[in-house]
Amino acid sequence: MEKKEDKEFDLSDVVGGALNILGLKIDLGTLLSSPEKIKDGLEQLREKLQQAGGKEALSDEEWRSGGVSISGSVRTRGILGEREYHMGTGMRPGRPPRPPKAPEPPEPPEVVEPAVDVFTEPHEIIVVAEVPGVDLSDLELKIQNDTVLSLSTYPGVRRGYRKEIELSAEVDAETLRATCRNGILEVRLRKK
């Protein structure tokens, strides 16, 4: 039994078939066996497209000067397993694609004033605010000077809210009760 020599993998041994583009038949195995054959096949295709009335993106001089690059990849699945072949200066198995760009860090959220309604009842003040996208645990509620309710989101929350609400009477800060459901915050405070 003869021992095979190690040589670069030839994609044409695995990929076969033909392309028929505008009557130009291209054998995939032959086409993929070398970059020169790819360029010749593309040259024939370019000429056929010109004859069919196609518009040029490059002039003949630009095309022939070598300013054109051929790149792409082919992914195969078969008895040899899954492989990806990248084309540029030649096709080689297993050359990894370029890593994707790292995503830019998100900008800090814009801080907005929520829409607020204040209801004055005989014994309490009820504040209703629209704060979509946050929960009660994301909000900081403070009473200042017994007459101002300060509403804001904690740092790092995906939506930012901030508002100071003047109350019509002095309130007892110890009686603050708040709920937040479906983006609607309700705060109840007893009057002094």
N, CA, C and O of each residue as an XYZ file, in Angstrom:
768
protein
N       0.841     -1.181      0.000
C       0.000      0.000      0.000
C       0.881      1.236      0.000
O       1.833      1.325      0.776
N       0.571      2.178     -0.857
C       1.396      3.360     -1.028
C       0.973      4.442     -0.038
O      -0.220      4.668      0.164
N       1.936      5.102      0.570
C       1.645      6.170      1.524
C       1.476      7.467      0.748
O       2.311      7.826     -0.082
N       0.350      8.181      1.042
C       0.097      9.443      0.352
C       0.957     10.537      0.948
O       1.169     10.590      2.159
N       1.444     11.401      0.091
C       2.229     12.535      0.556
C       1.284     13.609      1.088
O       0.156     13.744      0.613
N       1.754     14.374      2.083
C       0.971     15.501      2.583
C       0.995     16.599      1.543
O       2.062     17.039      1.116
N      -0.181     17.039      1.136
C      -0.261     18.148      0.199
C      -1.457     19.019      0.597
O      -2.328     18.589      1.354
N      -1.484     20.222      0.085
C      -2.575     21.150      0.408
C      -3.875     20.569     -0.119
O      -3.911     20.006     -1.213
N      -4.939     20.702      0.654
C      -6.241     20.165      0.313
C      -6.793     20.860     -0.930
O      -6.752     22.087     -1.022
N      -7.304     20.092     -1.879
C      -7.863     20.638     -3.103
C      -9.380     20.570     -3.012
O      -9.956     19.484     -2.953
N     -10.022     21.727     -3.001
C     -11.471     21.818     -2.859
C     -12.197     21.134     -4.004
O     -13.313     20.647     -3.823
N     -11.585     21.091     -5.176
C     -12.244     20.487     -6.335
C     -12.455     18.985     -6.147
O     -13.270     18.391     -6.853
N     -11.724     18.345     -5.191
C     -11.939     16.928     -4.906
C     -13.245     16.703     -4.158
O     -13.768     15.589     -4.162
N     -13.781     17.732     -3.520
C     -14.976     17.599     -2.700
C     -16.196     18.223     -3.364
O     -17.280     17.640     -3.333
N     -16.034     19.400     -3.965
C     -17.144     20.132     -4.553
C     -17.211     19.831     -6.038
O     -16.201     19.879     -6.740
N     -18.401     19.523     -6.507
C     -18.591     19.272     -7.926
C     -19.875     19.922     -8.384
O     -20.594     20.521     -7.585
N     -20.163     19.807     -9.657
C     -21.382     20.385    -10.190
C     -21.041     21.477    -11.179
O     -19.877     21.750    -11.469
N     -22.091     22.089    -11.686
C     -21.868     23.133    -12.689
C     -22.837     24.269    -12.461
O     -23.950     24.073    -11.972
N     -22.401     25.453    -12.820
C     -23.245     26.642    -12.831
C     -23.576     26.963    -14.274
O     -22.729     26.822    -15.156
N     -24.789     27.388    -14.516
C     -25.182     27.810    -15.848
C     -25.681     29.235    -15.713
O     -26.810     29.466    -15.281
N     -24.833     30.200    -16.086
C     -25.170     31.613    -15.965
C     -25.181     32.206    -17.357
O     -24.154     32.267    -18.032
N     -26.362     32.643    -17.779
C     -26.546     33.233    -19.109
C     -25.970     32.336    -20.211
O     -25.362     32.833    -21.159
N     -26.156     31.035    -20.092
C     -25.685     30.108    -21.116
C     -24.217     29.753    -21.003
O     -23.718     28.946    -21.788
N     -23.504     30.344    -20.035
C     -22.095     30.037    -19.829
C     -22.018     28.960    -18.758
O     -22.337     29.213    -17.596
N     -21.595     27.761    -19.142
C     -21.521     26.661    -18.182
C     -20.155     26.686    -17.506
O     -19.117     26.701    -18.168
N     -20.178     26.690    -16.157
C     -18.943     26.748    -15.387
C     -18.887     25.513    -14.504
O     -19.786     25.298    -13.692
N     -17.834     24.687    -14.647
C     -17.635     23.502    -13.818
C     -17.060     23.952    -12.482
O     -15.969     24.520    -12.440
N     -17.790     23.702    -11.376
C     -17.352     24.162    -10.061
C     -16.030     23.531     -9.626
O     -15.176     24.214     -9.062
N     -15.857     22.246     -9.882
C     -14.607     21.588     -9.493
C     -13.410     22.217    -10.156
O     -12.395     22.463     -9.505
N     -13.515     22.482    -11.453
C     -12.421     23.107    -12.192
C     -12.222     24.548    -11.744
O     -11.096     25.011    -11.561
N     -13.339     25.245    -11.572
C     -13.281     26.649    -11.180
C     -12.604     26.832     -9.828
O     -11.807     27.753     -9.647
N     -12.924     25.948     -8.875
C     -12.410     26.112     -7.522
C     -11.021     25.520     -7.317
O     -10.460     25.646     -6.229
N     -10.460     24.884     -8.322
C      -9.161     24.248     -8.143
C      -8.003     25.240     -8.102
O      -6.939     24.912     -7.577
N      -8.185     26.456     -8.649
C      -7.106     27.442     -8.562
C      -7.650     28.851     -8.751
O      -8.655     29.046     -9.434
N      -6.984     29.838     -8.144
C      -7.427     31.232     -8.295
C      -7.378     31.712     -9.749
O      -8.198     32.537    -10.153
N      -6.413     31.197    -10.548
C      -6.315     31.625    -11.941
C      -7.547     31.179    -12.717
O      -8.068     31.929    -13.542
N      -8.011     29.966    -12.456
C      -9.197     29.464    -13.150
C     -10.431     30.248    -12.726
O     -11.343     30.467    -13.523
N     -10.450     30.664    -11.478
C     -11.572     31.483    -11.009
C     -11.579     32.798    -11.769
O     -12.627     33.239    -12.239
N     -10.409     33.429    -11.894
C     -10.329     34.712    -12.600
C     -10.700     34.541    -14.071
O     -11.395     35.389    -14.631
N     -10.239     33.440    -14.717
C     -10.604     33.186    -16.112
C     -12.107     32.988    -16.252
O     -12.722     33.514    -17.180
N     -12.696     32.236    -15.337
C     -14.147     32.004    -15.370
C     -14.916     33.294    -15.178
O     -15.936     33.522    -15.829
N     -14.426     34.139    -14.284
C     -15.086     35.431    -14.070
C     -14.917     36.345    -15.277
O     -15.819     37.117    -15.602
N     -13.771     36.262    -15.940
C     -13.543     37.053    -17.153
C     -14.541     36.649    -18.231
O     -15.114     37.512    -18.897
N     -14.755     35.346    -18.411
C     -15.728     34.871    -19.400
C     -17.135     35.334    -19.029
O     -17.907     35.755    -19.891
N     -17.457     35.254    -17.756
C     -18.774     35.692    -17.282
C     -18.949     37.192    -17.510
O     -20.020     37.636    -17.925
N     -17.904     37.973    -17.241
C     -17.947     39.427    -17.438
C     -18.208     39.756    -18.910
O     -19.025     40.622    -19.222
N     -17.516     39.066    -19.805
C     -17.713     39.305    -21.235
C     -19.142     38.954    -21.649
O     -19.756     39.680    -22.431
N     -19.667     37.862    -21.134
C     -21.026     37.433    -21.458
C     -22.042     38.462    -20.951
O     -23.026     38.756    -21.629
N     -21.795     38.999    -19.766
C     -22.689     40.025    -19.214
C     -22.634     41.308    -20.035
O     -23.658     41.964    -20.228
N     -21.443     41.673    -20.523
C     -21.310     42.859    -21.370
C     -22.101     42.674    -22.667
O     -22.772     43.599    -23.125
N     -22.020     41.475    -23.259
C     -22.746     41.189    -24.493
C     -24.258     41.245    -24.266
O     -25.010     41.609    -25.169
N     -24.696     40.887    -23.069
C     -26.124     40.897    -22.741
C     -26.614     42.300    -22.395
O     -27.800     42.484    -22.123
N     -25.721     43.297    -22.401
C     -26.124     44.674    -22.142
C     -25.948     45.107    -20.697
O     -26.522     46.113    -20.282
N     -25.168     44.368    -19.927
C     -24.925     44.736    -18.534
C     -24.083     45.991    -18.406
O     -23.241     46.269    -19.260
N     -24.306     46.749    -17.343
C     -23.535     47.967    -17.117
C     -22.269     47.629    -16.347
O     -22.263     46.742    -15.494
N     -21.200     48.347    -16.658
C     -19.913     48.110    -16.013
C     -19.751     48.933    -14.750
O     -20.111     50.110    -14.703
N     -19.206     48.295    -13.734
C     -18.829     49.022    -12.524
C     -17.342     49.352    -12.588
O     -16.886     50.300    -11.949
N     -16.578     48.566    -13.365
C     -15.142     48.786    -13.552
C     -14.848     48.849    -15.035
O     -15.513     48.193    -15.836
N     -13.852     49.637    -15.400
C     -13.439     49.689    -16.802
C     -12.587     48.460    -17.114
O     -12.144     47.752    -16.210
N     -12.365     48.218    -18.405
C     -11.516     47.094    -18.809
C     -10.115     47.215    -18.220
O      -9.523     46.219    -17.805
N      -9.581     48.455    -18.184
C      -8.237     48.666    -17.643
C      -8.191     48.311    -16.148
O      -7.253     47.656    -15.694
N      -9.206     48.745    -15.387
C      -9.241     48.439    -13.942
C      -9.348     46.931    -13.714
O      -8.714     46.378    -12.816
N     -10.163     46.280    -14.544
C     -10.357     44.841    -14.395
C      -9.060     44.082    -14.664
O      -8.699     43.183    -13.905
N      -8.362     44.437    -15.733
C      -7.159     43.700    -16.129
C      -5.928     44.093    -15.323
O      -4.960     43.335    -15.263
N      -5.954     45.286    -14.697
C      -4.778     45.732    -13.946
C      -4.601     44.969    -12.634
O      -3.578     45.102    -11.963
N      -5.582     44.190    -12.285
C      -5.445     43.425    -11.046
C      -5.968     44.171     -9.839
O      -5.778     43.729     -8.706
N      -6.621     45.293    -10.064
C      -7.189     46.041     -8.945
C      -8.438     45.379     -8.395
O      -9.043     45.875     -7.444
N      -8.827     44.261     -8.990
C     -10.019     43.544     -8.564
C      -9.596     42.386     -7.677
O      -8.658     41.656     -7.998
N     -10.281     42.227     -6.581
C      -9.975     41.079     -5.730
C     -11.176     40.149     -5.710
O     -12.324     40.575     -5.836
N     -10.883     38.896     -5.552
C     -11.921     37.880     -5.504
C     -11.892     37.311     -4.088
O     -10.859     36.839     -3.613
N     -13.028     37.365     -3.435
C     -13.062     36.826     -2.077
C     -14.421     36.195     -1.830
O     -15.379     36.453     -2.559
N     -14.496     35.383     -0.816
C     -15.737     34.720     -0.456
C     -15.435     33.480      0.339
O     -14.286     33.225      0.698
N     -16.461     32.710      0.614
C     -16.260     31.469      1.349
C     -17.294     30.447      0.912
O     -18.373     30.793      0.432
N     -16.940     29.185      1.087
C     -17.819     28.071      0.781
C     -17.831     27.181      2.007
O     -16.779     26.853      2.556
N     -19.021     26.790      2.436
C     -19.141     25.884      3.582
C     -19.664     24.553      3.039
O     -20.685     24.519      2.351
N     -18.962     23.451      3.350
C     -19.377     22.138      2.876
C     -19.692     21.236      4.058
O     -19.173     21.405      5.161
N     -20.556     20.279      3.786
C     -20.909     19.296      4.804
C     -20.955     17.954      4.090
O     -21.615     17.832      3.058
N     -20.283     16.970      4.602
C     -20.257     15.673      3.937
C     -19.533     14.648      4.778
O     -19.418     14.788      5.995
N     -19.043     13.609      4.110
C     -18.392     12.532      4.841
C     -17.106     12.981      5.512
O     -16.642     12.346      6.459
N     -16.535     14.060      5.030
C     -15.325     14.598      5.648
C     -15.651     15.523      6.819
O     -14.747     16.042      7.475
N     -16.924     15.726      7.076
C     -17.332     16.625      8.154
C     -17.618     18.006      7.591
O     -17.612     18.214      6.378
N     -17.869     18.946      8.492
C     -18.136     20.321      8.076
C     -16.827     21.059      7.907
O     -15.938     20.965      8.753
N     -16.707     21.794      6.812
C     -15.510     22.600      6.577
C     -15.914     23.915      5.957
O     -16.937     24.020      5.280
N     -15.096     24.908      6.199
C     -15.321     26.218      5.585
C     -14.065     26.584      4.824
O     -12.959     26.506      5.360
N     -14.235     26.985      3.566
C     -13.122     27.340      2.708
C     -13.225     28.827      2.397
O     -14.287     29.324      2.022
N     -12.111     29.523      2.558
C     -12.081     30.964      2.316
C     -11.252     31.239      1.080
O     -10.184     30.660      0.886
N     -11.758     32.129      0.250
C     -11.101     32.423     -1.009
C     -10.553     33.850     -0.956
O     -11.224     34.773     -0.493
N      -9.370     34.003     -1.419
C      -8.723     35.301     -1.516
C      -7.564     35.085     -2.453
O      -7.712     35.178     -3.672
N      -6.405     34.795     -1.886
C      -5.254     34.453     -2.721
C      -5.305     32.989     -3.111
O      -4.487     32.551     -3.920
N      -6.213     32.232     -2.581
C      -6.397     30.817     -2.845
C      -7.360     30.288     -1.813
O      -7.646     30.966     -0.826
N      -7.860     29.104     -2.017
C      -8.812     28.563     -1.053
C      -8.097     27.557     -0.172
O      -7.433     26.643     -0.661
N      -8.237     27.730      1.101
C      -7.624     26.824      2.064
C      -8.654     26.436      3.110
O      -9.425     27.286      3.556
N      -8.683     25.173      3.510
C      -9.644     24.786      4.538
C      -9.236     25.331      5.895
O      -8.052     25.453      6.208
N     -10.221     25.648      6.671
C      -9.995     25.964      8.079
C      -9.469     27.341      8.387
O      -9.238     27.634      9.560
N      -9.263     28.208      7.415
C      -8.794     29.550      7.738
C      -9.964     30.315      8.362
O     -11.011     30.461      7.730
N      -9.803     30.792      9.566
C     -10.952     31.401     10.237
C     -11.318     32.748      9.617
O     -10.453     33.491      9.151
N     -12.613     33.046      9.622
C     -13.013     34.354      9.121
C     -12.559     35.452     10.069
O     -12.195     35.177     11.212
N     -12.579     36.687      9.602
C     -12.199     37.803     10.462
C     -13.164     37.890     11.632
O     -14.369     37.694     11.470
N     -12.632     38.182     12.801
C     -13.545     38.294     13.946
C     -14.433     39.524     13.781
O     -13.995     40.544     13.249
N     -15.686     39.426     14.239
C     -16.573     40.580     14.117
C     -16.100     41.717     15.009
O     -15.423     41.500     16.015
N     -16.468     42.931     14.623
C     -16.105     44.090     15.434
C     -16.771     43.976     16.800
O     -17.912     43.528     16.918
N     -16.043     44.385     17.813
C     -16.624     44.386     19.153
C     -17.706     45.452     19.213
O     -17.514     46.565     18.724
N     -18.851     45.110     19.815
C     -19.914     46.114     19.886
C     -19.497     47.285     20.766
O     -18.809     47.122     21.774
N     -19.933     48.462     20.356
C     -19.622     49.639     21.153
C     -20.452     49.605     22.428
O     -21.593     49.144     22.417
N     -19.881     50.092     23.530
C     -20.655     50.070     24.770
C     -21.881     50.968     24.633
O     -21.818     52.019     23.994
N     -22.998     50.552     25.237
C     -24.204     51.350     25.106
C     -24.045     52.704     25.787
O     -23.357     52.835     26.800
N     -24.693     53.697     25.211
C     -24.652     55.022     25.807
C     -25.511     55.023     27.070
O     -26.482     54.272     27.163
N     -25.157     55.864     28.040
C     -25.998     55.936     29.230
C     -27.387     56.428     28.836
O     -27.526     57.224     27.907
N     -28.406     55.960     29.535
C     -29.758     56.338     29.138
C     -30.003     57.831     29.316
O     -29.456     58.470     30.216
N     -30.825     58.356     28.449
C     -31.231     59.752     28.551
C     -32.193     59.866     29.729
O     -33.094     59.040     29.878
N     -32.006     60.874     30.556
C     -32.880     61.081     31.706
C     -34.025     61.985     31.270
O     -33.808     63.084     30.761
N     -35.252     61.502     31.480
C     -36.432     62.263     31.086
C     -37.338     62.483     32.292
O     -37.252     61.770     33.293
N     -38.205     63.481     32.177
C     -39.200     63.733     33.212
C     -40.454     62.944     32.868
O     -40.989     63.090     31.769
N     -40.931     62.113     33.786
C     -42.149     61.353     33.496
C     -43.387     62.254     33.595
O     -43.379     63.277     34.281
N     -44.444     61.847     32.896
C     -45.728     62.534     33.024
C     -46.289     62.193     34.404
O     -46.278     61.033     34.817
N     -46.787     63.231     35.125
C     -47.228     63.047     36.510
C     -48.586     63.709     36.729
O     -48.843     64.798     36.216
N     -49.447     63.049     37.488
C     -50.707     63.637     37.971
C     -50.667     63.595     39.489
O     -50.225     62.604     40.071
N     -51.134     64.687     40.150
C     -51.176     64.764     41.606
C     -52.630     64.968     42.010
O     -53.289     65.896     41.540
N     -53.127     64.090     42.887
C     -54.501     64.176     43.386
C     -54.467     64.470     44.870
O     -53.789     63.777     45.629
N     -55.206     65.508     45.295
C     -55.262     65.874     46.702
C     -56.601     65.408     47.260
O     -57.662     65.860     46.829
N     -56.533     64.504     48.218
C     -57.704     63.970     48.909
C     -57.752     64.607     50.295
O     -56.788     65.250     50.709
N     -58.860     64.438     51.015
C     -58.933     65.064     52.341
C     -57.808     64.662     53.294
O     -57.316     65.506     54.043
N     -57.384     63.382     53.284
C     -56.379     62.926     54.248
C     -55.058     62.483     53.624
O     -54.101     62.183     54.338
N     -55.006     62.443     52.293
C     -53.762     61.990     51.648
C     -53.563     62.652     50.292
O     -54.477     63.250     49.725
N     -52.326     62.524     49.789
C     -51.968     62.999     48.451
C     -51.549     61.764     47.649
O     -50.760     60.937     48.108
N     -52.101     61.667     46.441
C     -51.789     60.528     45.565
C     -51.067     61.077     44.331
O     -51.557     61.984     43.658
N     -49.893     60.507     44.053
C     -49.092     60.897     42.888
C     -49.049     59.700     41.945
O     -48.685     58.593     42.342
N     -49.428     59.942     40.680
C     -49.400     58.892     39.660
C     -48.438     59.354     38.566
O     -48.580     60.454     38.033
N     -47.449     58.500     38.233
C     -46.441     58.856     37.225
C     -46.290     57.721     36.213
O     -46.393     56.545     36.560
N     -46.046     58.095     34.959
C     -45.798     57.113     33.901
C     -44.293     56.870     33.806
O     -43.534     57.771     33.447
N     -43.864     55.642     34.131
C     -42.440     55.277     34.096
C     -42.259     53.938     33.379
O     -41.835     52.962     33.999
N     -42.576     53.878     32.080
C     -42.446     52.592     31.374
C     -41.005     52.103     31.334
O     -40.062     52.885     31.216
N     -40.865     50.787     31.436
C     -39.544     50.179     31.314
C     -38.795     50.018     32.618
O     -37.670     49.517     32.613
N     -39.383     50.428     33.747
C     -38.712     50.259     35.041
C     -39.667     49.632     36.050
O     -40.886     49.673     35.883
N     -39.095     49.057     37.087
C     -39.847     48.477     38.195
C     -39.683     49.373     39.414
O     -38.883     50.309     39.413
N     -40.448     49.071     40.446
C     -40.348     49.837     41.691
C     -38.942     49.742     42.275
O     -38.447     50.702     42.865
N     -38.299     48.588     42.114
C     -36.939     48.411     42.641
C     -35.904     49.272     41.913
O     -34.799     49.470     42.418
N     -36.259     49.793     40.713
C     -35.351     50.654     39.946
C     -35.474     52.123     40.338
O     -34.674     52.953     39.905
N     -36.478     52.445     41.160
C     -36.791     53.844     41.472
C     -36.372     54.218     42.890
O     -36.458     53.414     43.817
N     -35.918     55.460     43.031
C     -35.599     56.022     44.339
C     -36.622     57.132     44.609
O     -36.738     58.077     43.830
N     -37.361     57.010     45.719
C     -38.383     57.991     46.100
C     -37.976     58.617     47.420
O     -37.692     57.907     48.385
N     -37.944     59.965     47.470
C     -37.557     60.684     48.688
C     -38.533     61.826     48.927
O     -39.083     62.393     47.983
N     -38.742     62.155     50.185
C     -39.526     63.325     50.567
C     -38.552     64.379     51.083
O     -37.757     64.113     51.984
N     -38.619     65.580     50.503
C     -37.732     66.670     50.921
C     -38.580     67.791     51.528
O     -39.563     68.233     50.933
N     -38.184     68.242     52.722
C     -38.860     69.346     53.415
C     -40.355     69.105     53.587
O     -41.112     70.070     53.695
N     -40.796     67.882     53.616
C     -42.197     67.486     53.797
C     -43.138     68.009     52.714
O     -44.350     67.832     52.835
N     -42.622     68.650     51.656
C     -43.499     69.209     50.614
C     -43.070     68.868     49.187
O     -43.749     69.263     48.240
N     -41.966     68.147     49.009
C     -41.484     67.817     47.667
C     -41.197     66.315     47.595
O     -40.471     65.766     48.424
N     -41.787     65.663     46.581
C     -41.494     64.247     46.317
C     -40.466     64.208     45.198
O     -40.708     64.723     44.106
N     -39.317     63.596     45.470
C     -38.249     63.461     44.489
C     -38.278     62.026     43.954
O     -38.189     61.060     44.711
N     -38.405     61.917     42.626
C     -38.488     60.613     41.967
C     -37.315     60.517     41.002
O     -37.114     61.421     40.191
N     -36.530     59.433     41.072
C     -35.425     59.224     40.121
C     -35.104     57.742     40.028
O     -35.451     56.958     40.911
N     -34.432     57.371     38.936
C     -33.989     55.981     38.787
C     -32.555     55.872     39.296
O     -31.789     56.835     39.262
N     -32.217     54.683     39.765
C     -30.848     54.425     40.218
C     -29.911     54.382     39.015
O     -30.356     54.077     37.908
N     -28.626     54.679     39.204
C     -27.664     54.583     38.093
C     -27.588     53.149     37.558
O     -27.698     52.186     38.317
N     -27.402     53.026     36.262
C     -27.269     51.710     35.634
C     -28.578     51.127     35.148
O     -28.570     50.086     34.490
N     -29.701     51.754     35.444
C     -30.994     51.282     34.961
C     -31.127     51.680     33.496
O     -30.700     52.768     33.109
N     -31.721     50.801     32.668
C     -31.747     51.029     31.217
C     -32.575     52.236     30.791
O     -32.386     52.741     29.684
N     -33.482     52.712     31.631
C     -34.252     53.937     31.357
C     -34.037     54.897     32.514
O     -34.034     54.486     33.674
N     -33.858     56.171     32.206
C     -33.593     57.149     33.256
C     -34.745     58.129     33.426
O     -35.202     58.736     32.458
N     -35.211     58.280     34.664
C     -36.273     59.229     34.988
C     -35.819     60.090     36.164
O     -35.092     59.633     37.046
N     -36.266     61.350     36.155
C     -35.980     62.251     37.275
C     -37.039     63.348     37.276
O     -37.311     63.966     36.247
N     -37.638     63.582     38.455
C     -38.624     64.662     38.574
C     -38.799     65.003     40.043
O     -38.799     64.126     40.907
N     -38.950     66.300     40.308
C     -39.283     66.765     41.652
C     -40.694     67.314     41.586
O     -40.995     68.181     40.766
N     -41.560     66.807     42.455
C     -42.978     67.127     42.407
C     -43.359     67.919     43.660
O     -43.208     67.444     44.785
N     -43.857     69.141     43.435
C     -44.327     69.978     44.541
C     -45.665     69.432     45.014
O     -46.573     69.206     44.215
N     -45.777     69.223     46.322
C     -47.021     68.722     46.904
C     -47.820     69.893     47.471
O     -47.246     70.895     47.898
N     -49.149     69.760     47.472
C     -50.015     70.860     47.895
C     -50.097     71.016     49.410
O     -50.630     72.016     49.892
N     -49.588     70.060     50.165
C     -49.616     70.134     51.629
C     -48.421     69.377     52.176
O     -47.772     68.614     51.460
N     -48.133     69.597     53.473
C     -47.054     68.847     54.109
C     -47.514     67.411     54.316
O     -48.672     67.149     54.640
N     -46.565     66.479     54.118
C     -46.883     65.056     54.268
C     -45.943     64.419     55.270
O     -44.884     64.964     55.583
N     -46.340     63.264     55.768
C     -45.517     62.486     56.682
C     -44.721     61.479     55.846
O     -45.308     60.567     55.265
N     -43.397     61.630     55.778
C     -42.530     60.779     54.957
C     -42.616     59.312     55.356
O     -42.393     58.433     54.523
N     -42.938     59.034     56.622
C     -43.020     57.650     57.115
C     -44.204     56.893     56.515
O     -44.224     55.662     56.546
N     -45.190     57.609     55.971
C     -46.390     56.941     55.451
C     -46.313     56.655     53.952
O     -47.294     56.202     53.363
N     -45.186     56.906     53.340
C     -45.040     56.705     51.900
C     -45.294     55.243     51.544
O     -44.626     54.348     52.061
N     -46.272     55.002     50.647
C     -46.557     53.670     50.109
C     -46.544     53.797     48.592
O     -47.177     54.698     48.042
N     -45.831     52.904     47.909
C     -45.707     52.999     46.455
C     -45.912     51.632     45.808
O     -45.523     50.600     46.354
N     -46.537     51.657     44.624
C     -46.673     50.461     43.789
C     -46.324     50.865     42.357
O     -46.489     52.022     41.967
N     -45.850     49.914     41.598
C     -45.533     50.176     40.189
C     -45.938     48.945     39.383
O     -45.345     47.874     39.513
N     -46.972     49.125     38.538
C     -47.474     48.029     37.701
C     -47.609     48.522     36.273
O     -48.178     49.585     36.022
N     -47.082     47.742     35.337
C     -47.205     48.060     33.906
C     -46.766     49.485     33.574
O     -47.390     50.149     32.747
N     -45.704     49.954     34.209
C     -45.157     51.267     33.906
C     -45.884     52.430     34.552
O     -45.599     53.584     34.234
N     -46.825     52.153     35.459
C     -47.564     53.204     36.175
C     -47.183     53.140     37.649
O     -47.438     52.150     38.334
N     -46.568     54.220     38.117
C     -46.163     54.341     39.524
C     -47.257     55.092     40.277
O     -47.724     56.143     39.837
N     -47.659     54.533     41.423
C     -48.628     55.212     42.282
C     -48.006     55.363     43.665
O     -47.591     54.380     44.280
N     -47.946     56.602     44.147
C     -47.377     56.907     45.465
C     -48.486     57.539     46.305
O     -49.148     58.483     45.872
N     -48.681     56.997     47.531
C     -49.677     57.528     48.464
C     -48.947     58.044     49.703
O     -48.107     57.358     50.284
N     -49.301     59.294     50.094
C     -48.673     59.940     51.265
C     -49.778     60.547     52.135
O     -50.681     61.209     51.623
N     -49.702     60.318     53.463
C     -50.672     60.934     54.394
C     -50.279     62.366     54.668
O     -49.102     62.691     54.823
N     -51.307     63.232     54.727
C     -51.057     64.627     55.077
C     -50.775     64.726     56.567
O     -51.231     63.889     57.345
N     -50.015     65.761     56.972
C     -49.739     66.015     58.385
C     -50.914     66.723     59.003
O     -50.891     67.034     60.194
